[in-house]
């Protein structure tokens, strides 16, 4: 299973926020923002900070998606 943060980016658009706004409010580093952009793992502490600032639940910003199967 892979992680997707597409819901986070959509939520930021809905709230008329930019990534830099989220960074300023949460204190999340540029490295963590880069990891989020690449759908890589980030700590639950960071996810918690983001959810707290956006007043949302974990499921509102991320989801697990099945790995893409390679065709023979």
Secondary structure, DSSP 8 states (H G I E B T S, - for coil): -EEE-HHHHHHHHHTT--HHHHHHHH---HHHHHHHHTT----HHHHHHHHHHHT--GGGT-EEE-------
